[in-house]
Every structure is written in structure tokens, then in C-alpha cells.
Amino acid sequence: MNICKNKGKLGYSVLFINSPNTLDMKKLLLIAVLFSTGLLQAQEELAQNTIKALLTSNQSQVIQLAEAFPEDTYDWRPTEGVNSVREALLHVAGGNYFLASKLGFAPPEDVDMMTIDQITGKDNIIATLKRSNEFVLDKITMVEDGTLNEEVDFGFMKSNKLGGLLAIMEHNGEHKGQLIAYARSNGVVPPWSN
């Protein structure tokens, strides 16, 4: 083992130890640096990835409900002036596109926001909802960390982009709750509660 004491550039004494264990220490230090770099990268897009994970779960349950409703209940509504099952499902799909558009992501060219609420047929409605889910999930992680605090006018509120991402998640959760109540009112048991 060699011990060397040198003056560093700033005049401080630096102690160098060269031994067979130094190579092991250098490897350990390299591993520690790589590990901490990995942790820092994992922190990037933390909010977006967390919201995406929660939203994926909510969307999955909304799709399960949509599939569990018999087609003849899609026009059922609890009272006049309240969305039917069909309208609630299409409202979620339209909301996904609308909120994403306010975050800077235009809907696909073949999606007509003015007629999305006119789609009929259980299979068409579910396909529309699934497509809007995939679209919004893809766009969530495209919102860069450095822009999360940028203000956005959503029309019904002004918020930062992080608030917009949370609004997407909350909107889907709100209507999942609505659809659970609709399902129970029609004798449909939410599939995940069996």
C-alpha cells in the first residue's frame, strides 16, 4: 500500500491511498454514481408517470363498466336532463381530447369534436373511448417537467399544466363514479367488485 500526500490546486492537502482495495473502492464509487444518476432520472416526469398510472387504472374500470352495460341500457338516464350512459361515456372521450388539446396536443385529424357526442352503438362508443384513452395516455408523458408550471386557460378554469394533467385524471374518476351509480341502478355489478 502506498500513501501519498500532495497539495491540491487550492492548496489543500490531498491524501491518496493506492492499494488493492482502491480499485474496489473506485468500482463502488462508480456504482454509487450510476445508481444516483438512475434515481435522478427516475425523478424526471414523476408527476406525469404517477398520473398516467392512476389514470390507466381509472380508464380500465370505465371500459369494464362500458362493456358490462347491456346495449339496451346505453340510453338509460336517471332523470330527464342528465347524461345517459352513452352520453357519459362519450363525454369522457371528448373530455380526454379537449383537455389534451388545451395542453397543446390537437386531437387526431379524423376525430370530429363537434360530432363525437352523436356516436351510437355500444361497440363504436367503446372503440371511441378506448382510442381517446390511448391518445391522452400517450400525451401525458410528453408534457415536459420544465413546463408543468406554465399557465393554461382551459375555458372553465385557469391552471398550470400540472393542474391540467390532474384535471384529466379527476374528470375520468368523476365519471367512473357516475357510471358505477348508473350500473348499480341497472343491476350491473362493476366487474372488478365480483
Number of C-alpha atoms within 10 A of each C-alpha: 8 7 9 10 10 11 10 10 8 6 8 9 12 12 12 12 13 12 12 9 11 13 11 11 12 11 12 12 12 12 12 12 12 12 12 12 12 11 11 10 11 11 12 13 18 13 17 21 16 12 20 22 13 13 23 17 11 21 22 14 20 26 17 15 23 24 15 14 20 13 15 9 15 19 12 18 17 13 8 8 7 11 17 19 23 23 21 20 26 23 19 24 26 23 19 25 24 18 21 23 15 15 23 13 17 13 19 10 6 6 15 11 13 8 9 16 17 10 13 15 12 18 12 11 23 21 14 19 23 16 16 23 21 13 18 25 22 12 17 22 18 14 18 12 16 9 11 18 12 12 15 18 13 17 8 6 10 12 15 17 23 21 17 23 25 15 16 24 20 16 18 24 20 13 18 23 13 15 22 17 16 21 20 11 13 14 10 15 16 19 11 8 5 5
